[in-house]
Amino acid sequence: MSCLMVERCGEISFDSPDQNAKCVCMLGDARVRGQTGVLSERRGSYPFIDFRLLNNTTHSGEIGTKKKVKRLLSFQRYFHASRLLRGIVPQASLYLLDEDYLGQARHMLSKVGMWDFDIFLFDRLTNVMVQEDYHSQNPYHNAVHAADVTQAMHCYLKEPKLANFLTPLDIMLGLLAAAAHDVDHPGVNQPFLIKTNHHLASLYQNVSVLENHHWRSTIGMLRESRLLAHLPKEMTQDIEQQLGSLILATDINRQNEFLTRLKAHLENKDLRLEDAPDRHFMLQIALKCADICNPCRLWQMSKQWSERVCEEFYRQGDLEQKFELEISPLCNQQKDSIPSIQIGFMTYIVEPLFEEWARFTGDTPLSENMLSHLRRNKAKWRSLLHKQHSSSRSNDHSGQVTENEEQTLNEGDIP
């Protein structure tokens, strides 16, 4: 990035006086216009969230220190504990990058192209942090979600129907957009930002507020890292614009727009992946699929994602209730249960998109596997919802799956 941001209020100091950069400060947000003309955002502009309401009493300094220590020691602790459990007493001190570390990392990464890749296990073993600008206090929109979406995107980019036409630049754009598509996510949705008059909502005129922020933050990081500094100006500008187009496609409000267009292409059989625009469109579709693929995972992983995203919804609802705002749809823990939320999400959002994706790929093993998981998971949530209604436990609407219910679901007949 061509400038260093000194103060949150928007004061900017430049590396050299002859750099031609234009700084714009709006509504408390500092943005920098680089040579490419794309505005990059100051990072860390997510809205204030009163986490004291959520029983989080840890001081921010303690959070940073503990996170760093935990990341450094995660492998060491894991292998030390596993050795002791197996009755093996280490003969010497363990080092952070010992052979066990490297071997386990290689073993995990060798499976990164498999659909049953366990991102939660990978996170426990490595404390993976895709980007520090993801916020670990978010139950769902955090670095683990970014890693999960990137791994899914990797699988989709290997589908023969798409892979046979992709250029190295296409692959880089797809993976980079997946890794950064939710960077600096505040843990609340767009309606929350709009009704609280957050500066990002004003900045982007209430249109794709979060997605625009994710994109501009990504551009800021790219410029700061100088990852593309060796490329010609025109190519850098094109990459930044394509990243924006990919990330903006993840706006759930544009779901029908993309789905209608995909259906038309498949009906007319007019997709020409030799052409860059059609390849880019399919990259957008692939990223949209990766972003909402949780219901297509194995039940144990899918259930965790479901509980995480609903916990984030409920936290927003608690904030809205505290500040006497109207509680957003799906955010009322007393009315919106996890099974009901997930069934609706699968029925109206996930199934229509993945059925068309399967048509595009030609019913490959991966597509069939995903649709199979999707149907089984939906049936399990329906079974759980039925049990909740039957029990008439009006004081418990959390939707958490108990151990007994889990065993019943796994042993029962699921169509």
Order of alpha helices (4+ residues) and beta strands (2+ residues): beta-beta-beta-beta-beta-alpha-alpha-alpha-alpha-alpha-alpha-alpha-alpha-alpha-alpha-alpha-alpha-alpha-alpha-alpha-alpha-alpha
